[in-house]
Amino acid sequence: MNRWLWLPPAATAVLGLSAWQAGAHGHPTAALAGWVLAYVAGGAESAWEGVRSLAKGRVDVDFLMVVAALGAAAVGRWEDGAILFFLFSTSNALQAYALNRTRQAVSALMGLRPDTATVLDERGERRVRVEDVQLGARVVVRPGERIPLDGKVVAGMSSVDQSAITGESAPVPKEPGDAVFAGTVNLDGVLEFQVERTADQTTLARLVMLVAEAQERKAQLQLWTERFEERYSLVVLAGTALTLLVPLVAWHEPFAQSFYRAMTVLVAASPCAVVIAAPAAVLSALATLARHGVLVKGGAHLERLATIDAVAFDKTGTLTSGRPQVVAVHAAPGYTERDVVGLAAALEARVDHPLAHAIRQRAAALEAPAPPVADIQARAGRGVAGRLTDSGRAACVGSPAFIGDLGVHVPAELVEAVRRHEEAGETVVIVALGDEAVGVITMMDRPRSQAAAALHALHTAGVKEIVMLSGDQPRVVERVAAGLPIDSAYGGLLPEQKVAILKTLGKTRRVAMVGDGVNDAPALATATVGVAMGGAGTDAALEAADVVLMGDDLHALAFAIRVARRTQAVIRQGLAFAGAVIVVLVALALTGRIGLPLGVVGHEGSTVVVVLSGLRMLLVSPRRLRAAAPARAAAPGRAGARAAAGGPGTVTVEASSEEETAEKALSRTPRTAR
């Protein structure tokens, strides 16, 4: 496709040189035919675009270039018009090639998906076209092969390179129950998975589709330059007319001389470089972010992302893993940690609850024996009861209130452990055998290992305030916030109360809201920019937010903000350079210092420079941005510094009315957070 871009300038050059040679050897008819053909080769597309724009009542750069070339021919300067068309068509080819590169950088992701899949059914293994694989089919992927479709692992263990989808640099371990995505690479084990999305609905396919749509959504600055082109082109035409008429009327300059100067001014003043500055940089930035696992749904969102100076985080599943972990186990006299955890795991064996998962995970790590149990009864939100198969003794695990209702005796040392851990914001369950408590298990949803470093990176990127919003208990929120560089935190919030706080913050800040994309839709819509975590795993994340972090890497948000700000800087540089070149070229053209060929060279040269400047965004990477970061980074807020050091620096509030929550929460912000 790209090789055909160069056909018009190549044909213009060949025909132009042939016409010049024919004229030099005394063949005027052949020379004229050669010049006409050169004009057609280099200017047909521009003439067509110019006519289409005129039919819509607009004047664009293509029309200006055609007028200038025809004007040169009218005064016998065919060679100057041919040079104009050659350079203009070459510049257009370079622009098209460059912008195609930005699209190909993302569209090439579709090439990551294999054409066939190894399907396992009653007939054994067979190769099937990916488009023909049905939902629910079982697919086998061997080491080194790309995963052809989205699905869930049902057998086997391996590690998978997901960098093409989520931007994660390290391989991700996979085992039964884990999700896998089309286009990722199975590294070191055989995986068997069940297909959950057809070929046209995979995360990879949707990513490419959304990026293509994003490239069509233009930033405000890009829309401004397009409106500027139309109005400015009319100004150029008026200025060209004055450049022609004033010398003719005022000092009776020969028509050919005035007309030639006017055509030179027409070319010099044309706004090609101004118009291309924004799309070249924006499309390149969108492609770069998509390659690194960040989907920005259009130039307008990228532009707003560059203005962000505050970030609000949902707690669960965003700053924390969303999966509680066992913090401590206290055993009653006569019992061990393995006894307590093994009994709890046996009772929770068939319970699908985050706390049950945490207990079973701890039991597996300790290799704790699980006694056989029967007559299991789960009480939603309270606990599980059953009896030991061997002895018939009753057994139960659950909240302190549930255990109290059953009349179980809890030793004093365990009561003290329950009190201490609940005050620390941890979730506590008691394990009992018969009418005696045998142990206490405490759990907590811990901050992600990367959370503190990622929040520091946001401060370094220029974010001035970081806020945490959660519907969890205030003491749990305070416990999580205490170890993170957060300026303020609010707990016990309903969804509408999160919205109220965001609206209040939005009066003085440009706020990005980061959530999981499932239950944070109102807050994501309220913020200046809504950012969803983990888009590779949820359809809701892809739909709810303006920006989607395809993996669970919080560092990607700071990278996205840096890229957005760099993009705006590159656009401003391109516009300043293009404007300066236009001023210089017009001044030289008006004073007769340059002719049409040099005017064309300057005009098209500036356009190419601006395009190449915008394409620098294709080369941006997290490492390069960190290396280019200023030595003096924006310091975190004082409350954030205290939180990082282990101090409080947070605010927690209980749920109340919408306006009351926002006003009360913000008014109770401690001095260290202001």
DATAGI-V969567 format. One record per residue. RES is the residue in one small letter. PSI is psi in radians with two decimals (none if undefined). OMEGA is omega in radians with two decimals (999 if undefined). Layout:
<<RES PSI OMEGA> <RES PSI OMEGA>>
This chain:
<<m -0.82 -3.05> <n -0.51 -3.08> <r -0.45 3.12> <w -0.30 3.12> <l -0.52 -3.03> <w -0.04 -3.12> <l -0.81 -3.14> <p -0.86 3.13> <p -0.62 3.13> <a -0.78 3.13> <a -0.67 3.12> <t -0.75 -3.14> <a -0.81 -3.11> <v -0.83 -3.11> <l -0.65 3.11> <g -0.78 3.11> <l -0.66 3.11> <s -0.73 3.12> <a -0.72 3.13> <w -0.74 3.11> <q -0.71 3.13> <a -0.73 3.11> <g -0.69 -3.13> <a -0.44 -3.12> <h 0.29 3.01> <g 0.59 3.09> <h 1.32 -3.03> <p -0.64 -3.13> <t -0.80 3.11> <a -0.65 3.13> <a -0.78 3.14> <l -0.75 3.12> <a -0.70 3.13> <g -0.74 3.13> <w -0.72 3.14> <v -0.77 3.13> <l -0.65 3.10> <a -0.71 3.10> <y -0.74 -3.13> <v -0.77 -3.11> <a -0.76 -3.06> <g -0.39 -3.00> <g -0.02 -3.09> <a -0.80 -3.12> <e -0.74 3.12> <s -0.71 3.13> <a -0.73 3.14> <w -0.80 3.12> <e -0.68 3.12> <g -0.72 3.12> <v -0.73 3.12> <r -0.71 3.12> <s -0.72 3.12> <l -0.67 3.13> <a -0.44 3.10> <k 0.12 3.11> <g 0.38 -3.14> <r 2.65 3.03> <v 2.16 -3.11> <d -3.08 -3.07> <v -0.65 3.14> <d -0.77 3.13> <f -0.73 -3.14> <l -0.73 -3.12> <m -0.71 3.13> <v -0.75 3.11> <v -0.76 -3.13> <a -0.75 -3.13> <a -0.76 3.11> <l -0.60 3.08> <g -0.72 3.10> <a -0.71 3.12> <a -0.61 -3.10> <a -0.51 3.13> <v 0.31 3.05> <g 0.19 -3.13> <r 1.05 -3.11> <w -0.68 -3.08> <e -0.60 3.11> <d -0.71 3.09> <g -0.67 3.12> <a -0.69 3.08> <i -0.74 3.12> <l -0.86 -3.11> <f -0.65 3.12> <f -0.87 -3.11> <l -0.65 -3.14> <f -0.76 3.12> <s -0.58 3.06> <t -0.76 3.11> <s -0.74 3.11> <n -0.71 3.12> <a -0.73 3.10> <l -0.75 3.12> <q -0.81 -3.13> <a -0.72 3.12> <y -0.79 -3.10> <a -0.80 -3.12> <l -0.54 3.04> <n -0.60 3.10> <r -0.71 -3.13> <t -0.63 3.11> <r -0.71 -3.13> <q -0.52 -3.14> <a -0.52 3.11> <v -0.78 -3.11> <s -0.45 3.10> <a -0.30 3.08> <l -0.58 3.14> <m -0.46 3.09> <g -0.24 3.12> <l -0.38 -3.10> <r 2.23 3.10> <p 2.71 3.11> <d -0.44 -3.10> <t 2.83 3.10> <a 2.61 3.08> <t 1.82 -3.08> <v 2.38 3.13> <l 2.08 3.10> <d -2.89 -3.09> <e -0.35 3.11> <r 0.07 -3.11> <g -2.74 -3.14> <e 2.42 3.06> <r 2.61 -3.14> <r 2.28 -3.09> <v 2.50 3.04> <r 2.42 -3.08> <v -0.68 -3.13> <e -0.36 -3.08> <d -0.06 -3.13> <v 2.27 -3.07> <q 2.76 3.04> <l 2.42 3.13> <g -0.18 3.13> <a 2.65 3.09> <r 2.25 -3.07> <v 2.41 3.13> <v 2.32 3.10> <v 2.17 -3.11> <r 2.89 -3.13> <p 2.36 3.12> <g -0.18 -3.14> <e 2.66 3.04> <r 2.51 3.11> <i 2.19 -2.98> <p -0.41 -3.05> <l 2.89 3.05> <d 2.50 3.11> <g -2.94 -3.13> <k 2.33 -3.10> <v 2.30 3.09> <v -0.29 3.12> <a 2.55 3.09> <g 2.83 3.09> <m 2.47 -3.13> <s -3.13 2.95> <s 2.57 -3.01> <v 2.35 3.03> <d 1.88 -3.10> <q 0.25 -3.01> <s -0.55 -3.11> <a -0.43 -3.09> <i -0.87 -3.01> <t -0.22 -3.11> <g 0.02 -3.14> <e 2.28 -3.08> <s -0.53 -3.09> <a 2.51 3.07> <p 2.61 -3.09> <v 2.17 3.11> <p 2.49 3.13> <k 2.42 3.07> <e 3.01 -3.13> <p 2.32 -3.10> <g -0.31 -3.13> <d 2.64 3.12> <a 2.55 3.01> <v 2.69 -3.01> <f 2.51 3.11> <a 2.47 3.10> <g -0.18 3.10> <t 2.88 -2.99> <v 2.16 3.03> <n 2.22 -2.95> <l -0.96 -2.88> <d 0.26 3.11> <g 2.89 3.10> <v 2.23 3.12> <l 2.45 3.01> <e 2.15 -3.09> <f 2.78 3.12> <q 2.27 -3.06> <v 2.25 3.14> <e -0.19 3.09> <r 2.45 3.07> <t 3.00 -3.01> <a -0.64 -3.08> <d -0.02 -3.13> <q 0.12 -3.13> <t 2.81 3.09> <t -0.68 3.14> <l -0.82 -3.14> <a -0.74 3.14> <r -0.61 3.10> <l -0.85 3.13> <v -0.73 3.14> <m -0.77 -3.12> <l -0.63 3.09> <v -0.70 3.09> <a -0.73 3.09> <e -0.68 -3.13> <a -0.64 -3.12> <q -0.28 3.09> <e -0.32 3.12> <r 2.00 -2.97> <k 2.56 3.07> <a 2.80 3.13> <q -0.69 3.14> <l -0.66 3.10> <q -0.73 3.09> <l -0.64 3.12> <w -0.74 -3.13> <t -0.57 3.10> <e -0.72 3.06> <r -0.65 3.12> <f -0.70 -3.13> <e -0.82 -3.09> <e -0.84 -3.09> <r -0.70 -3.12> <y -0.62 3.13> <s -0.65 3.08> <l -0.68 3.10> <v -0.70 3.13> <v -0.76 3.12> <l -0.73 3.12> <a -0.74 3.11> <g -0.65 3.10> <t -0.73 3.11> <a -0.73 3.10> <l -0.68 3.12> <t -0.56 3.10> <l -0.81 -2.96> <l -0.69 -3.06> <v -0.88 3.12> <p -0.61 3.14> <l -0.75 -3.07> <v -0.74 -3.01> <a -0.84 -3.11> <w 0.41 2.96> <h 0.80 3.09> <e 2.54 3.10> <p 2.47 -3.07> <f -0.81 -3.09> <a -0.72 -3.12> <q -0.81 3.13> <s -0.74 -3.11> <f -0.74 -3.14> <y -0.75 3.10> <r -0.70 3.14> <a -0.71 3.11> <m -0.63 3.09> <t -0.74 3.09> <v -0.69 3.14> <l -0.78 3.13> <v -0.81 -3.07> <a -0.60 -3.06> <a -0.07 -3.08> <s 2.49 -2.96> <p 0.57 -3.09> <c -0.91 -3.06> <a -0.63 3.13> <v -0.75 -3.06> <v -0.59 -3.04> <i -0.21 -3.04> <a -0.84 -3.07> <a -0.90 -3.09> <p -0.62 -3.14> <a -0.78 -3.12> <a -0.74 -3.07> <v -0.84 -3.13> <l -0.65 3.10> <s -0.73 3.14> <a -0.74 3.12> <l -0.72 3.13> <a -0.74 3.14> <t -0.81 3.14> <l -0.70 3.13> <a -0.67 3.11> <r -0.46 -3.12> <h 0.35 3.01> <g 0.34 3.11> <v 2.04 3.13> <l 2.01 3.07> <v 2.16 -2.98> <k 0.94 3.01> <g 2.79 -3.12> <g -0.56 -3.14> <a -0.72 3.12> <h -0.63 3.09> <l -0.69 3.13> <e -0.74 3.12> <r -0.60 3.13> <l -0.55 3.14> <a -0.32 -3.09> <t -0.07 -3.01> <i 2.25 3.04> <d 0.10 3.04> <a 2.52 3.13> <v 2.24 3.07> <a 2.30 -3.12> <f 2.36 2.83> <d 2.60 -3.06> <k -1.09 -2.96> <t 2.17 3.12> <g -0.04 -3.14> <t -1.20 3.03> <l -0.46 3.04> <t 2.94 -3.07> <s -0.34 -3.07> <g 0.05 3.13> <r 1.86 3.14> <p 2.61 3.08> <q 2.61 3.11> <v 2.21 -3.14> <v -0.78 -3.10> <a 2.69 3.06> <v 2.20 3.09> <h 2.14 -3.12> <a 2.48 3.06> <a 2.78 3.11> <p 2.35 -3.14> <g -0.08 3.14> <y 2.74 3.11> <t 2.95 3.09> <e -0.68 -3.13> <r -0.63 3.10> <d -0.81 -3.08> <v -0.85 -3.08> <v -0.67 3.14> <g -0.75 3.12> <l -0.76 3.13> <a -0.73 -3.14> <a -0.63 3.12> <a -0.73 3.12> <l -0.59 -3.08> <e 0.17 -2.98> <a -0.63 -3.06> <r 0.25 -3.12> <v 2.21 3.12> <d 1.43 -3.10> <h 2.52 -3.12> <p -0.66 3.14> <l -0.67 3.10> <a -0.70 3.10> <h -0.73 -3.12> <a -0.73 3.14> <i -0.78 3.14> <r -0.64 3.13> <q -0.72 3.12> <r -0.69 3.12> <a -0.70 3.12> <a -0.69 3.14> <a -0.63 -3.14> <l -0.11 -3.03> <e 0.76 -3.10> <a 2.30 3.12> <p 2.35 -3.14> <a 1.95 3.13> <p 2.58 3.11> <p 2.35 -3.13> <v 2.74 -3.13> <a 3.01 3.11> <d 0.74 -3.09> <i 2.31 3.09> <q 2.14 3.14> <a 2.33 3.06> <r 1.90 -3.01> <a 2.20 3.07> <g 0.00 -3.07> <r -0.87 -3.12> <g -2.93 -3.10> <v 2.41 3.10> <a 2.67 3.12> <g -2.84 3.08> <r 2.63 3.11> <l 2.32 -3.10> <t -0.69 -3.05> <d -0.83 -3.02> <s -0.29 -3.11> <g 0.06 -3.13> <r 2.53 3.10> <a 2.58 3.09> <a 2.59 3.13> <c 2.76 3.05> <v 2.36 -3.13> <g -2.97 -3.10> <s 2.77 3.09> <p -0.65 3.13> <a -0.71 3.13> <f -0.78 -3.14> <i -0.68 3.11> <g -0.69 3.13> <d -0.48 -3.14> <l -0.08 3.11> <g 0.39 -3.14> <v 2.41 3.09> <h 2.27 -3.14> <v 2.07 3.13> <p 2.70 -3.07> <a -0.70 -3.11> <e -0.55 3.09> <l -0.62 3.07> <v -0.75 3.11> <e -0.70 3.11> <a -0.72 3.11> <v -0.83 -3.13> <r -0.81 -3.07> <r -0.77 -3.09> <h -0.60 3.08> <e -0.67 3.08> <e -0.48 3.12> <a 0.01 3.08> <g 0.32 3.14> <e 2.69 3.06> <t 2.30 -3.04> <v 2.34 2.97> <v 2.57 3.13> <i 2.39 3.12> <v 2.26 -3.08> <a 2.60 3.07> <l 2.07 -3.01> <g -2.29 3.12> <d 0.37 3.13> <e 2.39 3.04> <a 2.33 -3.12> <v -0.18 3.13> <g 2.94 3.12> <v 2.34 3.07> <i 2.23 3.12> <t 2.46 -3.09> <m 2.73 3.12> <m 2.53 3.03> <d 1.81 -3.01> <r 2.70 3.03> <p 2.59 3.05> <r 2.60 -3.13> <s -0.47 -3.10> <q -0.07 -2.95> <a -0.86 -3.08> <a -0.81 -3.13> <a -0.65 -3.14> <a -0.67 3.12> <l -0.66 3.04> <h -0.67 3.12> <a -0.62 3.08> <l -0.77 3.07> <h -0.75 3.13> <t -0.58 3.14> <a -0.07 3.07> <g 0.07 3.09> <v 2.23 -3.02> <k -0.37 -3.09> <e 2.31 3.11> <i 2.26 -3.04> <v 2.52 3.04> <m 2.28 3.13> <l 2.37 -3.11> <s 2.61 3.01> <g -0.05 -3.13> <d 2.96 -3.14> <q 2.46 -3.10> <p -0.66 -3.11> <r -0.53 3.05> <v -0.76 3.12> <v -0.75 -3.13> <e -0.68 3.13> <r -0.76 3.14> <v -0.76 -3.07> <a -0.43 -3.04> <a -0.52 -3.10> <g 0.18 -3.10> <l 2.65 3.11> <p 1.22 -3.10> <i 2.41 -3.12> <d -0.61 3.10> <s 2.64 -3.11> <a 2.51 -3.09> <y 2.26 -3.13> <g 2.97 3.13> <g 0.59 -3.04> <l 2.41 2.92> <l 2.83 -3.12> <p -0.71 -3.11> <e -0.45 3.11> <q -0.57 3.00> <k -0.74 3.12> <v -0.73 -3.13> <a -0.73 3.13> <i -0.71 3.11> <l -0.69 3.12> <k -0.70 3.13> <t -0.77 3.09> <l -0.62 -3.10> <g -0.23 3.10> <k -0.45 -3.11> <t -0.16 -3.08> <r 2.79 2.92> <r 1.91 -2.89> <v 2.33 2.94> <a 2.32 3.10> <m 2.22 -3.12> <v 2.10 3.13> <g -3.03 -3.09> <d -0.01 3.06> <g 0.00 -3.12> <v -1.03 -3.09> <n 0.20 -3.12> <d 0.30 -3.06> <a -0.76 3.13> <p -0.74 3.13> <a -0.69 3.12> <l -0.67 -3.13> <a -0.49 -3.09> <t -0.62 -3.05> <a 2.82 3.04> <t -0.76 3.07> <v 2.23 3.06> <g 2.25 -3.09> <v 2.15 -3.14> <a 2.42 3.11> <m 2.55 2.96> <g 0.75 -3.12> <g -0.37 -3.14> <a -0.33 -3.10> <g -0.26 -3.04> <t 2.40 3.02> <d -0.62 -3.09> <a -0.67 -3.12> <a -0.69 -3.13> <l -0.46 -3.08> <e -0.55 -2.92> <a -0.47 -2.91> <a 2.89 3.04> <d -0.54 3.13> <v 2.38 -3.14> <v 2.17 3.00> <l 1.82 -2.97> <m -0.55 3.03> <g -2.91 3.11> <d 0.46 -3.08> <d 1.91 3.14> <l -0.45 3.12> <h -0.43 -3.10> <a -0.45 -3.14> <l -0.78 3.09> <a -0.68 3.10> <f -0.75 -3.13> <a -0.73 3.13> <i -0.72 3.11> <r -0.75 3.13> <v -0.74 -3.14> <a -0.76 -3.13> <r -0.68 3.09> <r -0.68 3.14> <t -0.79 3.12> <q -0.66 3.11> <a -0.74 3.13> <v -0.71 3.11> <i -0.80 3.14> <r -0.69 3.09> <q -0.77 3.14> <g -0.75 3.13> <l -0.73 3.14> <a -0.76 3.14> <f -0.80 -3.12> <a -0.75 3.12> <g -0.72 -3.14> <a -0.73 3.14> <v -0.72 3.13> <i -0.78 -3.13> <v -0.80 -3.11> <v -0.82 -3.10> <l -0.73 3.14> <v -0.72 3.12> <a -0.77 3.13> <l -0.66 3.14> <a -0.74 -3.13> <l -0.57 -3.13> <t 0.05 3.10> <g 0.27 -3.11> <r -0.41 3.13> <i 2.66 3.07> <g -3.03 -3.08> <l -0.75 -3.13> <p -0.80 3.14> <l -0.61 3.07> <g -0.73 3.11> <v -0.76 3.14> <v -0.80 3.13> <g -0.75 -3.12> <h -0.90 -3.11> <e -0.60 3.10> <g -0.74 3.12> <s -0.62 3.12> <t -0.79 3.13> <v -0.72 3.13> <v -0.76 -3.14> <v -0.71 3.10> <v -0.83 -3.14> <l -0.62 3.09> <s -0.76 3.10> <g -0.61 -3.12> <l -0.18 3.05> <r -0.47 -3.13> <m -0.34 3.06> <l -0.37 -3.07> <l -0.05 -3.08> <v 2.44 3.06> <s 2.80 3.12> <p -0.70 -3.12> <r -0.74 3.14> <r -0.67 3.13> <l -0.68 3.10> <r -0.68 -3.14> <a -0.55 -3.11> <a -0.07 -3.10> <a 2.51 3.13> <p 2.63 -3.10> <a -0.68 3.11> <r 1.72 3.14> <a 2.78 3.08> <a 2.20 -3.08> <a 2.55 3.07> <p 2.82 3.07> <g 2.78 -3.07> <r -0.64 3.10> <a -0.64 3.10> <g -0.70 3.12> <a -0.71 3.12> <r -0.74 -3.14> <a -0.72 3.14> <a -0.53 -3.13> <a -0.04 3.13> <g -0.02 3.13> <g 3.04 -3.06> <p -1.35 3.08> <g 0.37 -3.11> <t 2.85 3.07> <v 2.40 3.01> <t 2.45 -3.14> <v 2.66 3.06> <e 2.79 3.13> <a 2.46 3.07> <s -2.74 3.13> <s 2.82 -3.02> <e -0.99 -3.09> <e -0.68 -3.12> <e -0.70 3.14> <t -0.86 -3.10> <a -0.84 -3.08> <e -0.77 -3.12> <k -0.76 -3.10> <a -0.81 -3.09> <l -0.61 -3.13> <s -0.43 -3.13> <r 0.10 3.10> <t 2.21 -3.10> <p 2.82 -3.10> <r -0.59 -3.12> <t -0.31 -3.11> <a 0.05 -3.08> <r none 999>>
